[in-house]
Amino acid sequence: MKKLLLAMVVLLFAAPAYGGPFLVCDPQEGVTSYLVTGPAWVPTEMVPAQPDGSLKMDVAAATVGVNSLNVSACNVDPIWGEVCSLHTPFSFTRPGLPSTPANLGLSK
């Protein structure tokens, strides 16, 4: 019983693991999803909006270098179906790997 209680306490205070970085935006009233287009690593399906209508999309799969995205806010209208805003361009640069160490050796 003590081990179970200890395990529960450890899990309660464990630091949560988060992915990221994330592409985010302010809450948008009535938005149900976002259409994000860009390089091949960008998901082809709509990104569901957060409960407050904001965007939170993991961009950890981005390729090294400049990545250019276009983002549109969308909702489903009962008469017109799915409607999306004009797209907003967004660019960011994912840094490359550092160079490998050179001239390794021993010193006294």
C-alpha positions as a printed NumPy array, in Angstrom:
array([[  0.   ,   0.   ,   0.   ],
       [  2.835,   2.401,   0.851],
       [  4.474,   1.726,  -2.519],
       [  1.227,   2.478,  -4.33 ],
       [  0.801,   5.72 ,  -2.401],
       [  4.407,   6.701,  -3.123],
       [  3.938,   5.961,  -6.84 ],
       [  0.803,   8.12 ,  -6.916],
       [  2.631,  11.017,  -5.222],
       [  5.538,  10.749,  -7.677],
       [  3.15 ,  10.785, -10.645],
       [  1.266,  13.73 ,  -9.197],
       [  4.395,  15.871,  -9.004],
       [  6.115,  14.627, -12.159],
       [  6.883,  17.369, -14.672],
       [  4.593,  17.14 , -17.699],
       [  6.269,  16.491, -21.055],
       [  5.426,  18.905, -23.839],
       [  6.232,  18.739, -27.529],
       [  6.897,  21.761, -29.551],
       [  7.632,  24.315, -30.703],
       [  4.074,  25.241, -31.585],
       [  2.505,  27.568, -34.134],
       [ -0.15 ,  29.489, -32.186],
       [ -2.621,  32.331, -32.647],
       [ -5.036,  34.337, -30.534],
       [ -8.523,  32.957, -29.835],
       [-10.923,  33.429, -32.758],
       [-14.66 ,  33.339, -32.039],
       [-16.521,  30.744, -34.102],
       [-13.434,  29.108, -35.606],
       [-13.597,  25.303, -35.609],
       [-10.435,  24.455, -37.563],
       [ -7.439,  25.87 , -39.404],
       [ -6.227,  25.1  , -42.916],
       [ -2.428,  25.153, -42.92 ],
       [ -0.556,  24.735, -46.213],
       [  3.144,  24.724, -46.914],
       [  6.035,  22.249, -47.215],
       [  5.587,  18.465, -47.332],
       [  5.906,  18.082, -43.52 ],
       [  2.702,  20.105, -42.944],
       [ -0.316,  17.865, -42.181],
       [ -2.738,  17.587, -45.098],
       [ -5.827,  17.475, -42.856],
       [ -7.406,  20.46 , -41.133],
       [ -5.946,  21.346, -37.732],
       [ -8.75 ,  21.372, -35.129],
       [ -9.088,  24.66 , -33.241],
       [ -8.564,  24.706, -29.477],
       [-11.751,  25.087, -27.372],
       [-11.328,  28.894, -27.395],
       [-10.903,  28.992, -31.198],
       [ -7.133,  29.456, -31.124],
       [ -4.529,  27.521, -33.101],
       [ -1.888,  25.257, -31.563],
       [  0.043,  23.167, -34.094],
       [  3.267,  21.28 , -33.372],
       [  5.962,  22.275, -35.887],
       [  8.717,  19.978, -34.575],
       [  8.734,  18.133, -37.923],
       [  9.802,  21.294, -39.794],
       [ 12.81 ,  20.934, -42.05 ],
       [ 16.059,  22.804, -41.394],
       [ 16.022,  26.251, -42.99 ],
       [ 13.208,  28.636, -43.882],
       [  9.672,  27.245, -43.664],
       [  6.797,  29.235, -45.193],
       [  3.218,  28.467, -44.181],
       [ -0.191,  29.848, -45.109],
       [ -2.883,  29.702, -42.424],
       [ -6.647,  30.175, -42.855],
       [ -9.271,  30.141, -40.094],
       [-12.317,  28.002, -40.94 ],
       [-15.75 ,  27.232, -39.566],
       [-18.768,  25.247, -40.687],
       [-21.777,  27.353, -41.672],
       [-25.129,  25.525, -41.661],
       [-26.072,  27.021, -45.039],
       [-22.759,  27.512, -46.864],
       [-20.835,  24.563, -45.446],
       [-17.179,  25.001, -44.602],
       [-15.94 ,  28.553, -45.109],
       [-12.384,  29.767, -44.6  ],
       [-10.782,  33.172, -44.27 ],
       [ -8.132,  34.521, -46.601],
       [ -4.773,  32.983, -45.768],
       [ -2.169,  34.659, -43.604],
       [  1.468,  33.951, -44.507],
       [  3.9  ,  32.968, -41.758],
       [  7.609,  32.123, -42.076],
       [ 10.133,  30.856, -39.57 ],
       [ 13.626,  29.408, -39.702],
       [ 14.572,  26.121, -38.086],
       [ 18.265,  26.223, -37.193],
       [ 20.63 ,  23.561, -38.493],
       [ 22.871,  21.287, -36.495],
       [ 26.101,  22.714, -35.088],
       [ 29.317,  21.737, -36.834],
       [ 31.136,  18.666, -35.579],
       [ 34.093,  19.078, -33.198],
       [ 37.479,  19.348, -34.926],
       [ 41.057,  18.671, -33.823],
       [ 40.205,  16.515, -30.833],
       [ 43.112,  15.503, -28.617],
       [ 44.377,  15.106, -25.069],
       [ 46.034,  17.767, -22.942],
       [ 47.992,  17.689, -19.693]])
